[in-house]
Amino acid sequence: GFGPDLPSLTAAVAGLGLQDRVILAGRLATDELAAYYRLADVFVMPGLKEGFGIVFLEAMASGKPVVAGNRDGSVDALDNGRLSILVDPHNAAELEKNLVGLIEGNHPHPLAQNPEALCAAVSAQFGFQRVSGLMVSSLRPWVFGEQPATDEPPLADSAASSPGASPAFRVVVVTEFTSPYQIELFNAIALSGSCLLVVVYMSDHDTTRHWQRPSIAHVNWIVSEGKSIQWEARKSIQDADLVVFNTY
């Protein structure tokens, strides 16, 4: 992609004389990503501050083994090393050993040289069918009124007490900013009509990212736009049946 590190990275490549070996591809369209992953032998990103790592899933779903760090959210994306290789980001020798094994085709990880099995394992763990099922099972008690056992008496709902009334379940999500992944998810939930969804975004953008924001097709309040919006957002939270506080 692009960003503030691009000039220093370009200079580092030139300084090491690696212009004929390093390609800085720039920003890619989503429908081009799979083709780029398939050109690779291995995807390497052993970081220290990764929250999860969608790119790991994209690479493995393209049949490519991954080398990731064992000190951050990458561990979750690789399912504790079951799906690909975790290394200590501070251990250069460990990183080199694993890369050589992958490139030479003799790495002991059971999925390292089996792209079909790797793709299937990632899809089974993180694919839409499983993840949506987990979400449904978590929300079902709340959405369908099957409240978990509690010592507290149920709250009276004036609308529900009216004959024939069937009020929609009111969900508010409070999150950081309008990232494309979140917008697409919330648009789909709103379109499904399964609940009354309101999303409270704290800001309309993140200055460190250069995303193209999709159209927002769900009820939302962007708190940074002013005090009147803050009041509306607070009222939505007070009126909700379920409030989800999320960090991107």
C-alpha positions in Angstrom: 0.0 0.0 0.0 1.0 3.6 0.7 1.7 5.5 3.8 4.3 7.4 5.8 6.8 4.5 5.7 6.9 4.3 1.9 9.8 6.8 1.4 12.0 5.2 4.1 11.3 1.7 2.7 12.1 2.7 -0.8 15.3 4.3 0.4 16.2 1.2 2.4 15.7 -1.0 -0.7 17.9 1.3 -2.8 20.6 1.5 -0.1 20.8 -2.3 0.0 21.0 -2.6 -3.8 17.8 -4.7 -3.9 15.8 -2.8 -6.5 15.8 -5.9 -8.8 14.5 -8.1 -5.9 12.0 -6.0 -4.1 8.6 -4.9 -5.5 6.6 -2.3 -3.7 3.3 -3.0 -5.3 1.3 0.0 -4.0 -2.4 -0.2 -3.2 -4.2 -3.2 -4.8 -7.8 -3.6 -5.7 -9.6 -6.2 -3.6 -10.2 -8.5 -6.6 -6.5 -8.6 -7.4 -5.4 -9.7 -3.9 -5.8 -13.5 -4.4 -3.7 -13.4 -7.6 -0.8 -11.6 -5.7 -1.0 -14.1 -2.9 -0.8 -17.0 -5.3 2.4 -15.6 -6.8 4.1 -16.0 -3.4 5.8 -19.0 -1.8 5.2 -17.8 1.8 3.5 -14.8 3.5 5.7 -13.3 6.3 4.6 -10.7 8.9 6.2 -11.4 12.3 4.9 -8.4 14.1 4.5 -7.3 17.7 1.4 -5.2 17.6 -1.0 -7.0 15.3 -4.6 -7.1 16.7 -5.5 -10.2 14.7 -4.5 -10.2 11.0 -7.0 -10.5 8.2 -4.1 -10.7 5.8 -3.0 -14.0 7.4 -6.4 -15.5 6.6 -6.3 -14.1 3.1 -2.9 -15.7 2.4 -3.8 -19.0 4.0 -7.1 -19.1 2.1 -5.1 -18.7 -1.0 -3.1 -21.8 0.0 0.0 -20.0 1.1 1.8 -20.8 4.4 2.2 -18.0 6.8 5.0 -17.0 9.2 3.7 -14.7 12.0 4.8 -13.5 15.4 3.9 -15.3 18.6 3.5 -12.3 20.8 0.3 -10.6 19.6 -3.1 -11.2 18.0 -1.4 -13.2 15.2 -1.6 -16.2 17.5 -5.4 -16.2 17.2 -5.4 -15.9 13.4 -3.1 -18.9 13.1 -5.1 -20.8 15.8 -2.1 -21.1 18.1 0.1 -22.4 15.3 -2.3 -25.1 14.0 -2.8 -23.4 10.7 0.7 -22.0 10.1 4.0 -21.1 11.7 4.5 -18.8 14.7 8.0 -17.5 15.6 9.5 -15.1 18.1 9.8 -11.8 16.2 13.0 -11.0 18.0 14.7 -14.3 17.0 16.3 -13.8 13.6 17.7 -17.3 13.5 14.3 -18.9 14.2 12.7 -16.8 11.5 15.5 -17.7 9.0 15.2 -21.4 9.8 11.5 -21.5 9.2 11.7 -19.5 6.0 14.4 -21.8 4.6 12.3 -24.8 5.4 9.3 -23.4 3.7 11.1 -22.3 0.6 13.0 -25.6 0.2 9.8 -27.5 0.7 10.8 -29.5 3.8 9.2 -27.7 6.6 7.7 -30.1 9.2 4.4 -28.2 9.7 1.6 -30.5 8.4 -0.1 -27.9 6.3 3.0 -26.0 5.0 3.2 -27.9 1.7 -0.5 -28.8 1.3 -2.3 -25.8 -0.1 -5.7 -27.5 -0.5 -5.7 -28.8 3.1 -4.5 -25.3 4.4 -7.3 -23.5 2.5 -9.9 -26.0 3.8 -8.7 -25.7 7.4 -8.8 -21.9 7.3 -12.3 -21.9 5.8 -13.5 -24.4 8.4 -12.1 -22.3 11.3 -12.8 -18.7 10.0 -15.2 -19.1 7.1 -18.6 -17.4 7.0 -20.6 -20.5 7.9 -18.8 -21.1 11.2 -18.3 -17.4 12.2 -21.9 -16.5 11.5 -23.1 -19.6 13.4 -21.0 -18.5 16.4 -22.5 -15.0 16.2 -26.0 -16.4 16.0 -25.6 -18.7 18.9 -24.2 -15.8 21.0 -27.0 -13.4 20.1 -29.9 -15.8 20.0 -30.8 -15.7 23.7 -31.0 -11.9 23.5 -32.6 -11.4 20.1 -35.3 -14.0 20.6 -36.0 -13.2 24.3 -34.4 -16.4 25.7 -32.7 -14.4 28.4 -29.9 -16.3 30.4 -30.8 -17.4 33.9 -30.5 -14.5 36.4 -31.7 -13.5 39.8 -32.9 -10.2 38.5 -36.6 -9.9 37.5 -37.3 -9.2 33.8 -37.7 -5.6 32.8 -41.2 -4.6 31.9 -41.6 -3.5 28.3 -44.7 -1.3 27.6 -44.7 -2.1 23.9 -44.4 -5.9 24.5 -47.3 -5.8 27.0 -49.7 -4.5 24.3 -51.9 -7.2 22.7 -50.4 -8.4 19.5 -47.3 -6.2 19.8 -43.9 -7.6 18.7 -41.3 -4.9 19.2 -38.0 -5.3 17.3 -34.9 -5.9 19.3 -32.9 -2.7 19.6 -29.1 -3.1 19.3 -26.5 -0.2 19.5 -22.9 -0.8 18.5 -20.4 1.8 19.8 -17.2 1.7 17.8 -14.1 3.7 16.9 -14.4 4.8 13.3 -16.0 4.1 9.9 -13.8 1.3 8.7 -15.0 -0.6 5.5 -15.2 -4.0 7.1 -17.5 -2.7 9.9 -19.7 -0.7 7.5 -20.2 -3.7 5.3 -21.1 -5.9 8.3 -23.5 -3.4 9.8 -25.1 -2.7 6.3 -25.8 -6.5 6.0 -27.3 -6.7 9.5 -29.5 -3.7 8.9 -30.6 -5.2 5.5 -31.5 -8.5 7.2 -34.1 -6.8 9.3 -33.3 -9.1 12.3 -33.1 -6.1 14.7 -33.2 -2.4 14.9 -29.6 -1.5 14.6 -27.9 1.8 15.4 -24.1 2.3 15.1 -22.4 5.0 17.0 -19.0 5.9 15.4 -16.7 8.0 17.5 -15.0 9.4 14.4 -15.7 9.4 10.7 -12.1 8.5 9.7 -8.7 7.3 10.9 -5.9 9.6 9.7 -3.4 6.8 9.5 -5.4 4.8 7.0 -6.3 5.5 3.4 -9.5 3.5 2.9 -12.2 4.3 0.5 -15.3 4.3 2.7 -18.3 2.4 1.4 -21.8 4.0 1.5 -23.4 3.7 5.0 -26.8 2.0 4.7 -27.6 1.7 8.4 -28.8 4.2 11.1 -25.7 5.8 12.5 -24.4 8.7 14.6 -20.9 10.0 14.2 -20.0 11.6 17.5 -17.2 13.8 16.2 -19.7 15.8 14.2 -21.1 17.8 17.1 -22.9 18.0 20.4 -26.3 17.4 19.0 -25.1 14.1 17.5 -23.6 13.2 20.9 -27.0 13.7 22.5 -28.7 11.5 19.9 -26.1 8.8 20.3 -26.5 8.9 24.1 -30.3 8.6 23.7 -29.9 5.6 21.4 -27.8 3.9 24.0 -30.3 4.5 26.7 -33.1 3.1 24.7 -31.3 0.0 23.5 -31.9 -3.6 24.6 -28.3 -4.6 23.9 -25.2 -2.3 23.6 -22.0 -3.6 22.1 -18.8 -1.6 22.8 -16.2 -2.4 20.1 -12.6 -1.5 19.4 -11.6 -1.8 15.7 
